[in-house]
Amino acid sequence: SRLIDSLQSQNITINTIICNQILINNINSNYLTIRSTSQMKLINSFNNYLTQYKPIKSIEIPYVDTEITGVYGLRFFGLLAHQFNKLMTKKLTIFSGKGGVGKTSTSASYAVSLSDVGFKTLLVSTDPAHSLGDILLEKLSSHPKLIDRSTEGGQLWAME
């Protein structure tokens, strides 16, 4: 809630908040059941908080027990997390947050989704860990590299 309030006080528009790695309720483990119940309480509380900010929507992405890599894996994740159309305007999107929250996976799937609907998209990582190339299964450098072309005319470029 502090982040939303802070961004909105700076006139920064928030459209969507993605909650990643949501556990399902029917798990055969006491620990995971307790964790799932706790997660759902937090998400319900957060969604109740969001009702005062009508245009902001929350998307819940289920936990996937594998690392999502490559354009096809990121495309799958993108179908769950992002909704685009050709009528969107061009813009700069920045993903930030603490380490390990899914910034690279989410931003890469976002870029794949943009490319899939026809945008020429450049995905840039400034992370010194250089994990973007690992996720895309490509060797990247400080120069843009064409990663994928979509049937809609989009292109996905990446660099780190």
Disulfide bonds with the S-S distance in Angstrom:
none
